[in-house]
């Protein structure tokens, strides 16, 4: 049994990590390991507090004595600075295992440094550290409004800034990490995002409810934390552009990045009778909404490289889903989702909607196959794999200290010795560091 | 033989380890060898300084001096014992203990308070596991240190006891009205525990503390405890004393109090035995337990003020028993056959 520091957004925080990932995984994890749930949130849901001890920390001055009572710290990082800023501050000071819920973290670092900390030089320094002068100049241009956030996330994702000094990194998408070409400088592993599927009898009830509902109209649903990259503009445009639109109703469930803009769009496109904005749904209404929906639209572009907890939830309800062919989504089996190409969004959405009207059963079968694939996402398997990986990367602790030492040596020599002259010293120091800390008791696979 | 004794220490801090290093050099010289002491300064905070010091030691070359081979290097303390040498002996005084059993010790913990504490702890442990076996000969200064090396690093070595400095000068006098506690004033030596015990004694016991404080903060904590517990009239705070004064205080005390937390060796126990004085120690005091036989050469109390107070009261009220225990301690010292000749022979073989 490991004693683990768990730094993560927790319910009731409005994030997929808090609402889906944590609630799905923590029961399995706390059954077999001792967890301390560290938080800087104002509130933590009572059901979470009943699972493990909740400890509070101030990011600027974490209680290291108490933190160091555990065997390892596991940090969950994503693109919400209000929820991940404190976690990143701790992870940057103490090497641990980092779970990357988003791979493109430029938005996080920009908002954290420039908006929250009012420290543009640190933001630019991070870009320069990983992308040289080009990164620094792009950051300057971005601050002036000359480059889009999507472009910055794509070209300068700052993934390695988040994983700097980590003992190990967990992602939920091997394809996204490979495409990113920002491999962390430590061991990485890919785990299937955990999900507890509902029991078969309950699933059958949902199917019966869906079949019993009068069709048409068919119910489309967009769900979750709805930022610009969820492509709601394209969805609305696609729906408005097909003559068969009256056969659909679209429910938009979740927090919108700009509700005024979406309302204007709905009105402009004449969709007021077909589209409803329902906001953030309480848990009870989620079940009602998903069990009676016919098709989910779960687009991301650009994706931040994340695995989608929402997608697993759609599959749990046997819902066929439209997804963007990008990053993690692109790695999903062809027979379990319908793909939308990023550069042909409206055209592909319309094509899928028409196909749905022609053969709804084929789409229902797609949802069924998606549900079957949830077997790969068993939280118990996730816990096993996570703990095995954590145990393995713990052996890298001496190496982390050695790498920090190597950095100090390089830093010191560069201040007083010409690079040509420092080569011998660097070489001797490197040899000794390797001899001492890369022996048979640790770090041997580096 | 040309022999280098290498050790490390904190500037301005002098304790048993420093004395032992000097005595070893003297013993080597007396045995006809050319011996010199190399002292590596050590600063243990912040934790990142510790790998720095390890590397600094690893980069030293002590194989020759002006073209003349140095036949043997004897390493004593961390990280000096990690200095490489083809003909190295380690006489392990102690490892960096806050990376081991003192990691989360309520009094002595240190590394655990830092964000990089865990990785530095593992770096220290790995350096020890990898590099201690480089030595041709490894001894521990006592069984407690040997046990710890085996438990944490899987390295089995024998213990090798050494006598205190000027062992022949210790003598026995009268049994005075005080207990003697000579030691550096610092958390692990537990002066505070003794002060708390004094406040709980039924008898009007008296303790004379001797030794300098590691830091003003630790001294202030003791002074404050004495004031709060209202035991000012039962404590004498001597500070630094000369070796001669120390021997006199040993000679004329009723008994010696030495209750440290997991002490590695502790000359104080041996000096008390040489002075024919009983030793009060604690069940978790480590090194002293290798020498103190409970109720024969001293008393072993639980590490609580109450238990320690009972032990102090027992000797205070039973002076004849205290004298007998002291004499038994002196006889036991003789039986152990602790000598520098033996140490030199083992370390050079």
Interface residues (C-beta under 8 A of the other chain):
Chain A: X62 X64 X65 X67 X68 X69 X90 X93 X94 X95 X397 X398 X400 X401 X402 X404 X405 X408 X409 X428 X429 X432 X433 X435 X436 X437 X439 X440 X441 X442
Chain B: X48 X51 X52 X54 X55 X58 X59 X104 X109 X112 X113 X114 X115 X116 X117 X118 X119 X120 X121 X122 X123 X125 X126 X127 X129 X130 X131
